[in-house]
Amino acid sequence: MDIVAREGETIVFVEVKTREGRAFGGGGEAITGHKRRRIVRLGLDYLMRHHLTECPCRFDVVLIEFDTGEPVITIISHAFDAGTA
């Protein structure tokens, strides 16, 4: 997990994936089921350690790709939740 932020009352956990080419697939392909479960566990652990279990939370993904030299940024809000990871 790369960023922990707040939007209003919501805790937002953000995973950022950067790719300079497609040789190893797009950034989104790097977020496997195993990686998703790990991020959710880290997020839930963060909420417990900071006594924020009553706060709503979400998991976002930011993809940054440099296929054409210029960065293309895609933000996927609510990319997955604890119930589906």
N, C-alpha and C positions, 0 to 999 in steps of 0.2 A: 504494500500500500504506500502510495507516494504522498498523498495530501490528506489531511483531516481539516475540514472547514466547517463553518456554520452558515446556514441560510435561514435567517429567522430563528425559530426554535429547533430546526432540523440539523442534525449532525450529518455531514456529507463526507463519505469516504471515497477518495478518488484514486484510481489506478491510471497511470499515464504510460502509454506505449508509443515508442518512437521507432520509425523504420526509414532507412535511406533508400530502400529498394524492395522489390518483391521476391528476391531470391529465397527468402525464408518465410514467405507468406506475409500477409498484412498484419498490422498490429493487433487487430481484433482476434485473429487466429491464435495469438499467443496466450489468450486468456482461456485456458482449458478448464474443464470441470474441477480438476484438482486445484488450480490457481484460484478459481472462484471460491471454493470451499475454504481455502487458506485465508483469503481476504475477508470473508465473512467471519471466520473465527477471530481474526485479528480485530475486526471492528467490534464484535461483541465483547471481546476481552477489554478493549479500550473503554467501552461504555460502562462495564462493570468496575474497572479500576478508577474511573473518574466519577462514579456514582451518578451516571446519566442514563440508567436503564429505563427511565420513564420518558426520555426524550425520543421523538421520532428520528429515524435515520434512513439514509438511502446510500446506495452504491452507484457511483458514476464512473464512466470510463472516458478518458481523453485519448484520442488517437492522433498522432502527429506523423504525417508521411511526407517524405521529400522526393517523391518519384520524379518530379519535373524540376527539381532544384529549389522551388518555392515551397514553403511549408503549407500543407493542407491539413487543417485542424478540424476534427470531428468530435463533438461532445455528445456522449450518449448518457443522458440523465436516466436514472432508475434502470441502469443496465441489468441489474439482477437484484434480488432481495434475499434475505436470510431464509425465506421459505422455499426458494427454488434453487439454491446453490448446491 
